[in-house]
Amino acid sequence: MTPVALTLAILLTSVLAGLVGSMLGLGGGIIIVPALTLFFGYDFRTAVAASAVAIIATSTGAAVAYLRDHITNTRIAMFLEIGSTLGALSGAFIAGYVPARFLFLLFAALMAYSAFSMFRARKSELREDVVPDRLSERLQLRGAYYDKALGRTISYRATGALPGLLLMYVSGAFAGLLGVGGGTFKVPAMDIVMKLPIKVSTATSNFMIGVTAAASAAVYFVRGDVQPLVAGPVALGVLCGALLGSRLMVRMKGSTLRLLFVPLLVYVAVQMAWKGVTY
């Protein structure tokens, strides 16, 4: 493959990653890393570094649209980032003491349960009669946005603030231990435990993963893992895909987003379980 053809192939792959990542609140790394390592033959460190850059691009591109439409809830995002950041620090600290096989299998079980819970709620467009807990009420974890698919303004209130914070800690710990987690854990936690609308969950996840990825990308840059000829087309493609995905997401129904998320969670669960068995 010629250098020009390789760059175009990476660019098109990144557009797809940005499209999926912005719609589901993932960042696109779940597509970028396997594509760069398996299909294009790049080193794993180079792929992960490019993925970190891609997550920032996805978050930036999607955040503009989601913040403009008032779908992203920055108050909830900043509250949950406390748990996610502390979890990432803890995960990095205990990485050498916890058996990797146990972590893979535990992560697989959590993803499988999240997939089942989302599939069970696949026909639920919006949750009615959500009763906020005391902490959610005190922190004013609520909001409203205009849903273009339903043609009306949706008001919502969060619940389960403390369980949600604990799950963000677990998510951050897995990210620190395995380099995975991110949106595949954050979105189900907000959707299932805190009972937020799925659109709010994906938009808020997009905002959160960008904050986390900015720190990790700086580390990769200092180490020299960021290769401009790889990260450049990845960032450009992901940004274009994210802008398109953010326009599509606001016009989709929440039940459709859940159906799109379920096979992704199943894929991650199977992948983690296989790593746990064969490690």
N, C-alpha and C positions, 0 to 999 in steps of 0.2 A: 504494500500500500504506500503510495507516495505521500510526502509530508502534507500536501494540500488536501488530499483525500482523507488522510487521518484526522486532520484538523476539522474538516467538514463533518466527518462521522462523529467525532466527539461533540461538536457543536449541536448536531441534531439530537444526539442522545441526551445532552444536557437540557435541551428544550423540553423533551419528554419528562425528564426528572423534575424540572422546575414546575411544569404543568401539574403533575401528580402531587408534588410536595406542597405547593401553595394551596391546592384544593383540600388536602387532607391534613395540613399542618405538620408535615414531616420534615421538610427541608430538602429532600431530594437525595440525601446521602445513601439511602437504602438502594437506590438505582445507580448512583454515580460510582460508588466503591466497587461493586461486583463488575460493572461494565468496564471500568478502567483496568482492573486486575485480570479478569477472565477473558475479555474480548480484545482489549487493546494491549495487554501484556505489560502494563506498568507495575512498578514496585508498590507494595501495599502502603508504605509510608507516603509515597507520592499521591496515591489515590485518596488516602484519608485526609491529607493536607488540602488537596483540591476539593474534597467533600466539605471541609470546614469553610472554605471560601464560598462554595456553592450554597451552603446553608445561610451565610450572611446575605448573599445575593437574593435568595428566595425570600428570606425574611424582609429584606429591604423593599423588594418589588411588591410583595403582597401586602406589606404593612401600610403602604401608602393608600391602597384602595380600601383596605379593611378599616383603617382609622378614619378615612373620609366618610365611609358609610356607617361609622359608629358601631361596628360589629366587634372589634377588639375591645376588651375590657382591661384597660391598663392597671386599674386598681387591683383586680384579681391577679393579673400577671405579676405585679410587683410583690404581692403577698406570697404567691406560690414560689417565686424565685428564691425566697429565703430558704425554703426546704430543698429546692433543687440544687442550690449552690453549696449548702452544707453537706448534702448527700454526695456531691461530686468530690468534695474535699475528703470526706470519710472514705469513699470508695477508693480514691487514689492512695490513701494511707494504709488501708487494710488489704490492698491488692495482693500482697505477697503472703498473706496468712490464711486466706480462704480458698478451699479447693475449687478449681475452675469448673470441674464437672458438676459440682453441686450448684454453682451459680447458673450455669447453662440450663440445667434441668428446672431450677426454680423459675428462671425467667420464662422458659417455655410454658410452664404451668400457668403463670400469671397471664401470659399472652393468650393462651387457649381459653382461660376463663373470661378474659375481656372480649374475645371474639364471640363466645357463646352469649354473653350478656348483651352485646350489641346486636347480634342476630335475633335474639328474643325481642328486642325493642325496635326491630326494623320497621314496623308499621306505625310506630309512634312518631308523629311529626313534632309535637310540642308536649311537654309535661305540664299537666294542670295541677293546681293546688299544691305547689311545692311550699312546704313550711320551713322557713329558714331557722337554723339553730341560733343560739344566743351569740356566738362569736361572729357568725356571718352577718347578723343584724347589726352588731356593734361596729363592725368594720365597713358596713354599708356595701356589701358585696352584691350589687344588683346593677341593673342597667336596662336599656331599651335600644332597639334598632328597627329600621324599616326593612321588612322582608319582601324583596321584589318578587319572589316566587309565589308568596301567599297574598301579596298586595295589601299588607296591613302592618302596622307597628306592633312589634312584639316586646312586651315588658317581661322581665324575668328576675328571679331572686335566687341566689345560690344557697345551698345548704351543705352540711358536712364539711365545714371549713377546716377543722382539725384533722379528720381523716384524709382530706384532700392534700393538706400540707405534708402529712406523713407519707403519702404515696409519692409526692413530689421529691421527698427525701430519698425514697427507695429508687425512684427514677434516676435521680442524680447519682446515687451510689452505683447503679448499674452502668451508667454512662462512664463514671470514673473507673470502674473495674473492667468493663468489657469494650468500651468505646461504642456502645449501642444504647438504646433506650429512646431518648428524645421524644418526638411526637407520637411514636407508637405506644408510649406509656402515658404521656401527658393528656392526649385527647381522650382516651377511654376513662382516665381518672376524673377529668372534669365532666364528661358526659354521664358516666354511670354513678359516680359517688357524689359529686357536687350538683348533679342534675341540671347542668347548664344546657341551653340549646346547642345542638351539634355545631352549628355555624359559629357560635361564640367560642366553643371549645377549639375548633380548628384555627380560627383567626387569632385567638389569644395564644395558642401554641406556637403559631408562626412568629409572633412577637417575642415570645420567651426564648425560643431556640436561637434566635438571632443574637440575643444578649449573651447567651452561653458560648455560642460559636465564635464570637468576636475575640474572647479571651484565648480560646484554644488555637485559633488561627494565628494569633500573635506568637504563640509558642512555636508552632510549626514553621513560621517565617524565620524566626531567630535560628532555629535548627538547620535551616536551609532545605527543608522538605518541600517548600512551595516552588514548583517549577512553572515559570511564567508561560511557557508554550503549552502547558497542560491546563493550568489554572485559569489562564486568560479565556480560551474558548468555553471552558466549563462555566465560568462566571457569566459570560455574555449570554450563553444559551439558556442557563438557568434563569437569568433575569427576564429574558423574553418569555420563557415558559411561565414564570411566576406571574407576570403581568396578565397573560392570557388566562391562566388558571384562576386568578382572583376575580376576573370578570365573569367567568363561567360559574364559580362557586356561589356568588350572590344570587344567581338566577336558578339555582337548583334547590330542590326540596331537601329538608333535613333527612328524611327517610332514605333518599337516594344516596346521600353522603355516607350514611351508616352502612348501606349495602356495599358501597365501594371499599369501605374500611375493613369489613369482615374478612375477605380473602387475603388482604395484606397481613392482618394479624395472624391468620392461620399459617401463612407462609413463614412469617418470622418465628412462630411457635415451633413449626416443624424444623426449621433451620437450626434453632437453638437446641432443640431436643436431639437432633442428629449430632451436633457438636458435643453435647454432653455424653452421649453414648459412645462416640468414637474417640473422645479425647484421651 
